[in-house]
Amino acid sequence: MTKFNMQIKQNYASFFFKESDKCVIVDSFDNQEFDVRVGTIGESKLIGTVNAYSDEELNEKLERVTADYI
């Protein structure tokens, strides 16, 4: 499973995976609800939204929601 290292205080993060040539883009306006997109820097699609209140919770949920896409 892929490991993420995002902090809830970040409004935006992107992660590139060489093995799959895919990018995961995460953004939030309130640092509680995070939209997750997968694709390339130029083109991506929304695959889910996660709610998190700690860094650990956010990273665990990012791993789960992206598992089938990267």
mmCIF file of the N, C-alpha and C atoms, coordinates in Angstrom:
data_MODEL
# 
_entry.id   MODEL 
# 
loop_
_atom_site.group_PDB 
_atom_site.id 
_atom_site.type_symbol 
_atom_site.label_atom_id 
_atom_site.label_alt_id 
_atom_site.label_comp_id 
_atom_site.label_asym_id 
_atom_site.label_entity_id 
_atom_site.label_seq_id 
_atom_site.pdbx_PDB_ins_code 
_atom_site.Cartn_x 
_atom_site.Cartn_y 
_atom_site.Cartn_z 
_atom_site.occupancy 
_atom_site.B_iso_or_equiv 
_atom_site.pdbx_formal_charge 
_atom_site.auth_seq_id 
_atom_site.auth_comp_id 
_atom_site.auth_asym_id 
_atom_site.auth_atom_id 
_atom_site.pdbx_PDB_model_num 
ATOM 1   N N  . MET A 1 1  ? 0.841   -1.179 0.000   1.00 0.00 ? 1  MET A N  1 
ATOM 2   C CA . MET A 1 1  ? 0.000   0.000  0.000   1.00 0.00 ? 1  MET A CA 1 
ATOM 3   C C  . MET A 1 1  ? 0.890   1.248  0.000   1.00 0.00 ? 1  MET A C  1 
ATOM 4   N N  . THR A 1 2  ? 0.445   2.273  -0.664  1.00 0.00 ? 2  THR A N  1 
ATOM 5   C CA . THR A 1 2  ? 1.192   3.514  -0.785  1.00 0.00 ? 2  THR A CA 1 
ATOM 6   C C  . THR A 1 2  ? 1.132   4.309  0.510   1.00 0.00 ? 2  THR A C  1 
ATOM 7   N N  . LYS A 1 3  ? 2.245   4.901  0.881   1.00 0.00 ? 3  LYS A N  1 
ATOM 8   C CA . LYS A 1 3  ? 2.302   5.727  2.087   1.00 0.00 ? 3  LYS A CA 1 
ATOM 9   C C  . LYS A 1 3  ? 2.221   7.203  1.702   1.00 0.00 ? 3  LYS A C  1 
ATOM 10  N N  . PHE A 1 4  ? 1.424   7.956  2.435   1.00 0.00 ? 4  PHE A N  1 
ATOM 11  C CA . PHE A 1 4  ? 1.307   9.395  2.242   1.00 0.00 ? 4  PHE A CA 1 
ATOM 12  C C  . PHE A 1 4  ? 1.844   10.100 3.478   1.00 0.00 ? 4  PHE A C  1 
ATOM 13  N N  . ASN A 1 5  ? 2.261   11.342 3.295   1.00 0.00 ? 5  ASN A N  1 
ATOM 14  C CA . ASN A 1 5  ? 2.802   12.116 4.418   1.00 0.00 ? 5  ASN A CA 1 
ATOM 15  C C  . ASN A 1 5  ? 2.240   13.536 4.432   1.00 0.00 ? 5  ASN A C  1 
ATOM 16  N N  . MET A 1 6  ? 0.942   13.645 4.250   1.00 0.00 ? 6  MET A N  1 
ATOM 17  C CA . MET A 1 6  ? 0.292   14.952 4.241   1.00 0.00 ? 6  MET A CA 1 
ATOM 18  C C  . MET A 1 6  ? -0.106  15.334 5.664   1.00 0.00 ? 6  MET A C  1 
ATOM 19  N N  . GLN A 1 7  ? -0.115  16.631 5.924   1.00 0.00 ? 7  GLN A N  1 
ATOM 20  C CA . GLN A 1 7  ? -0.563  17.152 7.212   1.00 0.00 ? 7  GLN A CA 1 
ATOM 21  C C  . GLN A 1 7  ? -1.885  17.882 7.010   1.00 0.00 ? 7  GLN A C  1 
ATOM 22  N N  . ILE A 1 8  ? -2.773  17.802 7.992   1.00 0.00 ? 8  ILE A N  1 
ATOM 23  C CA . ILE A 1 8  ? -4.088  18.432 7.820   1.00 0.00 ? 8  ILE A CA 1 
ATOM 24  C C  . ILE A 1 8  ? -3.995  19.950 7.706   1.00 0.00 ? 8  ILE A C  1 
ATOM 25  N N  . LYS A 1 9  ? -2.914  20.550 8.161   1.00 0.00 ? 9  LYS A N  1 
ATOM 26  C CA . LYS A 1 9  ? -2.780  22.007 8.043   1.00 0.00 ? 9  LYS A CA 1 
ATOM 27  C C  . LYS A 1 9  ? -2.431  22.445 6.620   1.00 0.00 ? 9  LYS A C  1 
ATOM 28  N N  . GLN A 1 10 ? -2.110  21.492 5.739   1.00 0.00 ? 10 GLN A N  1 
ATOM 29  C CA . GLN A 1 10 ? -1.816  21.819 4.345   1.00 0.00 ? 10 GLN A CA 1 
ATOM 30  C C  . GLN A 1 10 ? -3.125  21.941 3.568   1.00 0.00 ? 10 GLN A C  1 
ATOM 31  N N  . ASN A 1 11 ? -3.207  22.939 2.718   1.00 0.00 ? 11 ASN A N  1 
ATOM 32  C CA . ASN A 1 11 ? -4.384  23.100 1.863   1.00 0.00 ? 11 ASN A CA 1 
ATOM 33  C C  . ASN A 1 11 ? -4.259  22.313 0.570   1.00 0.00 ? 11 ASN A C  1 
ATOM 34  N N  . TYR A 1 12 ? -3.027  21.923 0.216   1.00 0.00 ? 12 TYR A N  1 
ATOM 35  C CA . TYR A 1 12 ? -2.791  21.273 -1.067  1.00 0.00 ? 12 TYR A CA 1 
ATOM 36  C C  . TYR A 1 12 ? -1.547  20.394 -0.975  1.00 0.00 ? 12 TYR A C  1 
ATOM 37  N N  . ALA A 1 13 ? -1.593  19.266 -1.641  1.00 0.00 ? 13 ALA A N  1 
ATOM 38  C CA . ALA A 1 13 ? -0.401  18.419 -1.774  1.00 0.00 ? 13 ALA A CA 1 
ATOM 39  C C  . ALA A 1 13 ? -0.561  17.574 -3.028  1.00 0.00 ? 13 ALA A C  1 
ATOM 40  N N  . SER A 1 14 ? 0.557   17.236 -3.651  1.00 0.00 ? 14 SER A N  1 
ATOM 41  C CA . SER A 1 14 ? 0.529   16.315 -4.783  1.00 0.00 ? 14 SER A CA 1 
ATOM 42  C C  . SER A 1 14 ? 1.623   15.277 -4.583  1.00 0.00 ? 14 SER A C  1 
ATOM 43  N N  . PHE A 1 15 ? 1.328   14.076 -5.040  1.00 0.00 ? 15 PHE A N  1 
ATOM 44  C CA . PHE A 1 15 ? 2.240   12.949 -4.887  1.00 0.00 ? 15 PHE A CA 1 
ATOM 45  C C  . PHE A 1 15 ? 2.361   12.257 -6.237  1.00 0.00 ? 15 PHE A C  1 
ATOM 46  N N  . PHE A 1 16 ? 3.584   12.082 -6.729  1.00 0.00 ? 16 PHE A N  1 
ATOM 47  C CA . PHE A 1 16 ? 3.811   11.428 -8.016  1.00 0.00 ? 16 PHE A CA 1 
ATOM 48  C C  . PHE A 1 16 ? 4.382   10.042 -7.775  1.00 0.00 ? 16 PHE A C  1 
ATOM 49  N N  . PHE A 1 17 ? 3.840   9.060  -8.488  1.00 0.00 ? 17 PHE A N  1 
ATOM 50  C CA . PHE A 1 17 ? 4.271   7.674  -8.347  1.00 0.00 ? 17 PHE A CA 1 
ATOM 51  C C  . PHE A 1 17 ? 4.867   7.193  -9.660  1.00 0.00 ? 17 PHE A C  1 
ATOM 52  N N  . LYS A 1 18 ? 6.185   7.048  -9.693  1.00 0.00 ? 18 LYS A N  1 
ATOM 53  C CA . LYS A 1 18 ? 6.891   6.645  -10.911 1.00 0.00 ? 18 LYS A CA 1 
ATOM 54  C C  . LYS A 1 18 ? 6.437   5.282  -11.417 1.00 0.00 ? 18 LYS A C  1 
ATOM 55  N N  . GLU A 1 19 ? 6.165   4.349  -10.492 1.00 0.00 ? 19 GLU A N  1 
ATOM 56  C CA . GLU A 1 19 ? 5.800   2.989  -10.884 1.00 0.00 ? 19 GLU A CA 1 
ATOM 57  C C  . GLU A 1 19 ? 4.559   2.959  -11.772 1.00 0.00 ? 19 GLU A C  1 
ATOM 58  N N  . SER A 1 20 ? 3.577   3.776  -11.451 1.00 0.00 ? 20 SER A N  1 
ATOM 59  C CA . SER A 1 20 ? 2.321   3.790  -12.204 1.00 0.00 ? 20 SER A CA 1 
ATOM 60  C C  . SER A 1 20 ? 2.203   5.009  -13.111 1.00 0.00 ? 20 SER A C  1 
ATOM 61  N N  . ASP A 1 21 ? 3.156   5.937  -13.016 1.00 0.00 ? 21 ASP A N  1 
ATOM 62  C CA . ASP A 1 21 ? 3.140   7.181  -13.792 1.00 0.00 ? 21 ASP A CA 1 
ATOM 63  C C  . ASP A 1 21 ? 1.879   8.003  -13.501 1.00 0.00 ? 21 ASP A C  1 
ATOM 64  N N  . LYS A 1 22 ? 1.396   7.906  -12.269 1.00 0.00 ? 22 LYS A N  1 
ATOM 65  C CA . LYS A 1 22 ? 0.188   8.626  -11.867 1.00 0.00 ? 22 LYS A CA 1 
ATOM 66  C C  . LYS A 1 22 ? 0.509   9.635  -10.778 1.00 0.00 ? 22 LYS A C  1 
ATOM 67  N N  . CYS A 1 23 ? -0.379  10.599 -10.660 1.00 0.00 ? 23 CYS A N  1 
ATOM 68  C CA . CYS A 1 23 ? -0.247  11.646 -9.657  1.00 0.00 ? 23 CYS A CA 1 
ATOM 69  C C  . CYS A 1 23 ? -1.520  11.673 -8.812  1.00 0.00 ? 23 CYS A C  1 
ATOM 70  N N  . VAL A 1 24 ? -1.359  11.833 -7.508  1.00 0.00 ? 24 VAL A N  1 
ATOM 71  C CA . VAL A 1 24 ? -2.489  12.026 -6.601  1.00 0.00 ? 24 VAL A CA 1 
ATOM 72  C C  . VAL A 1 24 ? -2.439  13.478 -6.143  1.00 0.00 ? 24 VAL A C  1 
ATOM 73  N N  . ILE A 1 25 ? -3.542  14.172 -6.318  1.00 0.00 ? 25 ILE A N  1 
ATOM 74  C CA . ILE A 1 25 ? -3.641  15.583 -5.953  1.00 0.00 ? 25 ILE A CA 1 
ATOM 75  C C  . ILE A 1 25 ? -4.709  15.705 -4.866  1.00 0.00 ? 25 ILE A C  1 
ATOM 76  N N  . VAL A 1 26 ? -4.345  16.347 -3.767  1.00 0.00 ? 26 VAL A N  1 
ATOM 77  C CA . VAL A 1 26 ? -5.253  16.486 -2.625  1.00 0.00 ? 26 VAL A CA 1 
ATOM 78  C C  . VAL A 1 26 ? -5.378  17.970 -2.304  1.00 0.00 ? 26 VAL A C  1 
ATOM 79  N N  . ASP A 1 27 ? -6.625  18.447 -2.151  1.00 0.00 ? 27 ASP A N  1 
ATOM 80  C CA . ASP A 1 27 ? -6.790  19.843 -1.756  1.00 0.00 ? 27 ASP A CA 1 
ATOM 81  C C  . ASP A 1 27 ? -7.964  19.999 -0.799  1.00 0.00 ? 27 ASP A C  1 
ATOM 82  N N  . SER A 1 28 ? -7.896  21.082 -0.021  1.00 0.00 ? 28 SER A N  1 
ATOM 83  C CA . SER A 1 28 ? -8.913  21.349 0.989   1.00 0.00 ? 28 SER A CA 1 
ATOM 84  C C  . SER A 1 28 ? -9.028  22.848 1.210   1.00 0.00 ? 28 SER A C  1 
ATOM 85  N N  . PHE A 1 29 ? -10.257 23.306 1.449   1.00 0.00 ? 29 PHE A N  1 
ATOM 86  C CA . PHE A 1 29 ? -10.461 24.712 1.781   1.00 0.00 ? 29 PHE A CA 1 
ATOM 87  C C  . PHE A 1 29 ? -10.580 24.923 3.288   1.00 0.00 ? 29 PHE A C  1 
ATOM 88  N N  . ASP A 1 30 ? -10.957 23.867 4.012   1.00 0.00 ? 30 ASP A N  1 
ATOM 89  C CA . ASP A 1 30 ? -11.178 24.016 5.451   1.00 0.00 ? 30 ASP A CA 1 
ATOM 90  C C  . ASP A 1 30 ? -10.281 23.131 6.317   1.00 0.00 ? 30 ASP A C  1 
ATOM 91  N N  . ASN A 1 31 ? -9.393  22.369 5.693   1.00 0.00 ? 31 ASN A N  1 
ATOM 92  C CA . ASN A 1 31 ? -8.462  21.466 6.390   1.00 0.00 ? 31 ASN A CA 1 
ATOM 93  C C  . ASN A 1 31 ? -9.181  20.394 7.211   1.00 0.00 ? 31 ASN A C  1 
ATOM 94  N N  . GLN A 1 32 ? -10.374 20.037 6.790   1.00 0.00 ? 32 GLN A N  1 
ATOM 95  C CA . GLN A 1 32 ? -11.121 18.921 7.381   1.00 0.00 ? 32 GLN A CA 1 
ATOM 96  C C  . GLN A 1 32 ? -11.681 18.012 6.298   1.00 0.00 ? 32 GLN A C  1 
ATOM 97  N N  . GLU A 1 33 ? -12.097 18.613 5.184   1.00 0.00 ? 33 GLU A N  1 
ATOM 98  C CA . GLU A 1 33 ? -12.636 17.863 4.052   1.00 0.00 ? 33 GLU A CA 1 
ATOM 99  C C  . GLU A 1 33 ? -11.643 17.989 2.900   1.00 0.00 ? 33 GLU A C  1 
ATOM 100 N N  . PHE A 1 34 ? -11.153 16.840 2.409   1.00 0.00 ? 34 PHE A N  1 
ATOM 101 C CA . PHE A 1 34 ? -10.087 16.821 1.413   1.00 0.00 ? 34 PHE A CA 1 
ATOM 102 C C  . PHE A 1 34 ? -10.562 16.118 0.146   1.00 0.00 ? 34 PHE A C  1 
ATOM 103 N N  . ASP A 1 35 ? -10.531 16.835 -0.992  1.00 0.00 ? 35 ASP A N  1 
ATOM 104 C CA . ASP A 1 35 ? -10.847 16.232 -2.284  1.00 0.00 ? 35 ASP A CA 1 
ATOM 105 C C  . ASP A 1 35 ? -9.604  15.524 -2.801  1.00 0.00 ? 35 ASP A C  1 
ATOM 106 N N  . VAL A 1 36 ? -9.801  14.329 -3.348  1.00 0.00 ? 36 VAL A N  1 
ATOM 107 C CA . VAL A 1 36 ? -8.690  13.509 -3.824  1.00 0.00 ? 36 VAL A CA 1 
ATOM 108 C C  . VAL A 1 36 ? -8.889  13.245 -5.311  1.00 0.00 ? 36 VAL A C  1 
ATOM 109 N N  . ARG A 1 37 ? -7.870  13.594 -6.104  1.00 0.00 ? 37 ARG A N  1 
ATOM 110 C CA . ARG A 1 37 ? -7.907  13.387 -7.549  1.00 0.00 ? 37 ARG A CA 1 
ATOM 111 C C  . ARG A 1 37 ? -6.732  12.504 -7.959  1.00 0.00 ? 37 ARG A C  1 
ATOM 112 N N  . VAL A 1 38 ? -6.932  11.740 -9.034  1.00 0.00 ? 38 VAL A N  1 
ATOM 113 C CA . VAL A 1 38 ? -5.863  10.897 -9.572  1.00 0.00 ? 38 VAL A CA 1 
ATOM 114 C C  . VAL A 1 38 ? -5.774  11.141 -11.064 1.00 0.00 ? 38 VAL A C  1 
ATOM 115 N N  . GLY A 1 39 ? -4.561  11.148 -11.582 1.00 0.00 ? 39 GLY A N  1 
ATOM 116 C CA . GLY A 1 39 ? -4.339  11.320 -13.007 1.00 0.00 ? 39 GLY A CA 1 
ATOM 117 C C  . GLY A 1 39 ? -2.947  11.839 -13.251 1.00 0.00 ? 39 GLY A C  1 
ATOM 118 N N  . THR A 1 40 ? -2.881  12.873 -14.075 1.00 0.00 ? 40 THR A N  1 
ATOM 119 C CA . THR A 1 40 ? -1.621  13.554 -14.345 1.00 0.00 ? 40 THR A CA 1 
ATOM 120 C C  . THR A 1 40 ? -1.761  14.992 -13.866 1.00 0.00 ? 40 THR A C  1 
ATOM 121 N N  . ILE A 1 41 ? -0.666  15.718 -13.889 1.00 0.00 ? 41 ILE A N  1 
ATOM 122 C CA . ILE A 1 41 ? -0.737  17.132 -13.488 1.00 0.00 ? 41 ILE A CA 1 
ATOM 123 C C  . ILE A 1 41 ? -1.701  17.892 -14.389 1.00 0.00 ? 41 ILE A C  1 
ATOM 124 N N  . GLY A 1 42 ? -1.734  17.559 -15.676 1.00 0.00 ? 42 GLY A N  1 
ATOM 125 C CA . GLY A 1 42 ? -2.588  18.251 -16.632 1.00 0.00 ? 42 GLY A CA 1 
ATOM 126 C C  . GLY A 1 42 ? -4.036  17.803 -16.642 1.00 0.00 ? 42 GLY A C  1 
ATOM 127 N N  . GLU A 1 43 ? -4.295  16.558 -16.260 1.00 0.00 ? 43 GLU A N  1 
ATOM 128 C CA . GLU A 1 43 ? -5.650  16.021 -16.318 1.00 0.00 ? 43 GLU A CA 1 
ATOM 129 C C  . GLU A 1 43 ? -5.849  15.014 -15.189 1.00 0.00 ? 43 GLU A C  1 
ATOM 130 N N  . SER A 1 44 ? -6.857  15.252 -14.383 1.00 0.00 ? 44 SER A N  1 
ATOM 131 C CA . SER A 1 44 ? -7.130  14.346 -13.264 1.00 0.00 ? 44 SER A CA 1 
ATOM 132 C C  . SER A 1 44 ? -8.633  14.251 -13.052 1.00 0.00 ? 44 SER A C  1 
ATOM 133 N N  . LYS A 1 45 ? -9.038  13.214 -12.312 1.00 0.00 ? 45 LYS A N  1 
ATOM 134 C CA . LYS A 1 45 ? -10.464 13.073 -11.998 1.00 0.00 ? 45 LYS A CA 1 
ATOM 135 C C  . LYS A 1 45 ? -10.633 12.882 -10.498 1.00 0.00 ? 45 LYS A C  1 
ATOM 136 N N  . LEU A 1 46 ? -11.718 13.415 -9.999  1.00 0.00 ? 46 LEU A N  1 
ATOM 137 C CA . LEU A 1 46 ? -12.057 13.290 -8.585  1.00 0.00 ? 46 LEU A CA 1 
ATOM 138 C C  . LEU A 1 46 ? -12.438 11.841 -8.304  1.00 0.00 ? 46 LEU A C  1 
ATOM 139 N N  . ILE A 1 47 ? -11.763 11.227 -7.326  1.00 0.00 ? 47 ILE A N  1 
ATOM 140 C CA . ILE A 1 47 ? -12.086 9.842  -6.966  1.00 0.00 ? 47 ILE A CA 1 
ATOM 141 C C  . ILE A 1 47 ? -12.741 9.745  -5.596  1.00 0.00 ? 47 ILE A C  1 
ATOM 142 N N  . GLY A 1 48 ? -12.726 10.831 -4.852  1.00 0.00 ? 48 GLY A N  1 
ATOM 143 C CA . GLY A 1 48 ? -13.362 10.796 -3.545  1.00 0.00 ? 48 GLY A CA 1 
ATOM 144 C C  . GLY A 1 48 ? -13.042 12.006 -2.699  1.00 0.00 ? 48 GLY A C  1 
ATOM 145 N N  . THR A 1 49 ? -13.753 12.101 -1.601  1.00 0.00 ? 49 THR A N  1 
ATOM 146 C CA . THR A 1 49 ? -13.541 13.146 -0.610  1.00 0.00 ? 49 THR A CA 1 
ATOM 147 C C  . THR A 1 49 ? -13.430 12.463 0.742   1.00 0.00 ? 49 THR A C  1 
ATOM 148 N N  . VAL A 1 50 ? -12.410 12.837 1.501   1.00 0.00 ? 50 VAL A N  1 
ATOM 149 C CA . VAL A 1 50 ? -12.227 12.249 2.832   1.00 0.00 ? 50 VAL A CA 1 
ATOM 150 C C  . VAL A 1 50 ? -12.294 13.347 3.884   1.00 0.00 ? 50 VAL A C  1 
ATOM 151 N N  . ASN A 1 51 ? -12.816 12.993 5.036   1.00 0.00 ? 51 ASN A N  1 
ATOM 152 C CA . ASN A 1 51 ? -12.838 13.886 6.193   1.00 0.00 ? 51 ASN A CA 1 
ATOM 153 C C  . ASN A 1 51 ? -11.820 13.376 7.192   1.00 0.00 ? 51 ASN A C  1 
ATOM 154 N N  . ALA A 1 52 ? -11.000 14.270 7.714   1.00 0.00 ? 52 ALA A N  1 
ATOM 155 C CA . ALA A 1 52 ? -9.969  13.864 8.672   1.00 0.00 ? 52 ALA A CA 1 
ATOM 156 C C  . ALA A 1 52 ? -9.713  14.992 9.659   1.00 0.00 ? 52 ALA A C  1 
ATOM 157 N N  . TYR A 1 53 ? -9.328  14.587 10.882  1.00 0.00 ? 53 TYR A N  1 
ATOM 158 C CA . TYR A 1 53 ? -9.078  15.551 11.945  1.00 0.00 ? 53 TYR A CA 1 
ATOM 159 C C  . TYR A 1 53 ? -7.690  15.405 12.544  1.00 0.00 ? 53 TYR A C  1 
ATOM 160 N N  . SER A 1 54 ? -6.885  14.499 11.969  1.00 0.00 ? 54 SER A N  1 
ATOM 161 C CA . SER A 1 54 ? -5.485  14.357 12.385  1.00 0.00 ? 54 SER A CA 1 
ATOM 162 C C  . SER A 1 54 ? -4.669  13.938 11.167  1.00 0.00 ? 54 SER A C  1 
ATOM 163 N N  . ASP A 1 55 ? -3.370  14.173 11.223  1.00 0.00 ? 55 ASP A N  1 
ATOM 164 C CA . ASP A 1 55 ? -2.485  13.782 10.123  1.00 0.00 ? 55 ASP A CA 1 
ATOM 165 C C  . ASP A 1 55 ? -2.571  12.280 9.872   1.00 0.00 ? 55 ASP A C  1 
ATOM 166 N N  . GLU A 1 56 ? -2.535  11.512 10.943  1.00 0.00 ? 56 GLU A N  1 
ATOM 167 C CA . GLU A 1 56 ? -2.571  10.048 10.820  1.00 0.00 ? 56 GLU A CA 1 
ATOM 168 C C  . GLU A 1 56 ? -3.860  9.579  10.150  1.00 0.00 ? 56 GLU A C  1 
ATOM 169 N N  . GLU A 1 57 ? -4.978  10.134 10.575  1.00 0.00 ? 57 GLU A N  1 
ATOM 170 C CA . GLU A 1 57 ? -6.266  9.766  9.988   1.00 0.00 ? 57 GLU A CA 1 
ATOM 171 C C  . GLU A 1 57 ? -6.309  10.136 8.510   1.00 0.00 ? 57 GLU A C  1 
ATOM 172 N N  . LEU A 1 58 ? -5.826  11.319 8.162   1.00 0.00 ? 58 LEU A N  1 
ATOM 173 C CA . LEU A 1 58 ? -5.806  11.763 6.774   1.00 0.00 ? 58 LEU A CA 1 
ATOM 174 C C  . LEU A 1 58 ? -4.982  10.816 5.912   1.00 0.00 ? 58 LEU A C  1 
ATOM 175 N N  . ASN A 1 59 ? -3.786  10.494 6.332   1.00 0.00 ? 59 ASN A N  1 
ATOM 176 C CA . ASN A 1 59 ? -2.910  9.642  5.532   1.00 0.00 ? 59 ASN A CA 1 
ATOM 177 C C  . ASN A 1 59 ? -3.446  8.223  5.390   1.00 0.00 ? 59 ASN A C  1 
ATOM 178 N N  . GLU A 1 60 ? -4.064  7.692  6.425   1.00 0.00 ? 60 GLU A N  1 
ATOM 179 C CA . GLU A 1 60 ? -4.691  6.368  6.333   1.00 0.00 ? 60 GLU A CA 1 
ATOM 180 C C  . GLU A 1 60 ? -5.836  6.382  5.328   1.00 0.00 ? 60 GLU A C  1 
ATOM 181 N N  . LYS A 1 61 ? -6.651  7.425  5.359   1.00 0.00 ? 61 LYS A N  1 
ATOM 182 C CA . LYS A 1 61 ? -7.778  7.517  4.429   1.00 0.00 ? 61 LYS A CA 1 
ATOM 183 C C  . LYS A 1 61 ? -7.302  7.742  2.998   1.00 0.00 ? 61 LYS A C  1 
ATOM 184 N N  . LEU A 1 62 ? -6.228  8.503  2.812   1.00 0.00 ? 62 LEU A N  1 
ATOM 185 C CA . LEU A 1 62 ? -5.668  8.682  1.473   1.00 0.00 ? 62 LEU A CA 1 
ATOM 186 C C  . LEU A 1 62 ? -5.185  7.350  0.912   1.00 0.00 ? 62 LEU A C  1 
ATOM 187 N N  . GLU A 1 63 ? -4.543  6.546  1.733   1.00 0.00 ? 63 GLU A N  1 
ATOM 188 C CA . GLU A 1 63 ? -4.092  5.219  1.299   1.00 0.00 ? 63 GLU A CA 1 
ATOM 189 C C  . GLU A 1 63 ? -5.277  4.375  0.833   1.00 0.00 ? 63 GLU A C  1 
ATOM 190 N N  . ARG A 1 64 ? -6.349  4.377  1.605   1.00 0.00 ? 64 ARG A N  1 
ATOM 191 C CA . ARG A 1 64 ? -7.515  3.557  1.268   1.00 0.00 ? 64 ARG A CA 1 
ATOM 192 C C  . ARG A 1 64 ? -8.212  4.029  0.000   1.00 0.00 ? 64 ARG A C  1 
ATOM 193 N N  . VAL A 1 65 ? -8.433  5.333  -0.117  1.00 0.00 ? 65 VAL A N  1 
ATOM 194 C CA . VAL A 1 65 ? -9.211  5.842  -1.251  1.00 0.00 ? 65 VAL A CA 1 
ATOM 195 C C  . VAL A 1 65 ? -8.439  5.741  -2.576  1.00 0.00 ? 65 VAL A C  1 
ATOM 196 N N  . THR A 1 66 ? -7.119  5.733  -2.529  1.00 0.00 ? 66 THR A N  1 
ATOM 197 C CA . THR A 1 66 ? -6.327  5.674  -3.762  1.00 0.00 ? 66 THR A CA 1 
ATOM 198 C C  . THR A 1 66 ? -5.855  4.271  -4.129  1.00 0.00 ? 66 THR A C  1 
ATOM 199 N N  . ALA A 1 67 ? -6.067  3.293  -3.275  1.00 0.00 ? 67 ALA A N  1 
ATOM 200 C CA . ALA A 1 67 ? -5.511  1.946  -3.467  1.00 0.00 ? 67 ALA A CA 1 
ATOM 201 C C  . ALA A 1 67 ? -5.833  1.337  -4.835  1.00 0.00 ? 67 ALA A C  1 
ATOM 202 N N  . ASP A 1 68 ? -7.010  1.534  -5.347  1.00 0.00 ? 68 ASP A N  1 
ATOM 203 C CA . ASP A 1 68 ? -7.398  0.933  -6.628  1.00 0.00 ? 68 ASP A CA 1 
ATOM 204 C C  . ASP A 1 68 ? -6.968  1.751  -7.843  1.00 0.00 ? 68 ASP A C  1 
ATOM 205 N N  . TYR A 1 69 ? -6.386  2.915  -7.630  1.00 0.00 ? 69 TYR A N  1 
ATOM 206 C CA . TYR A 1 69 ? -6.090  3.825  -8.738  1.00 0.00 ? 69 TYR A CA 1 
ATOM 207 C C  . TYR A 1 69 ? -4.611  3.997  -9.047  1.00 0.00 ? 69 TYR A C  1 
ATOM 208 N N  . ILE A 1 70 ? -3.727  3.686  -8.095  1.00 0.00 ? 70 ILE A N  1 
ATOM 209 C CA . ILE A 1 70 ? -2.294  3.901  -8.339  1.00 0.00 ? 70 ILE A CA 1 
ATOM 210 C C  . ILE A 1 70 ? -1.507  2.615  -8.233  1.00 0.00 ? 70 ILE A C  1 
# 
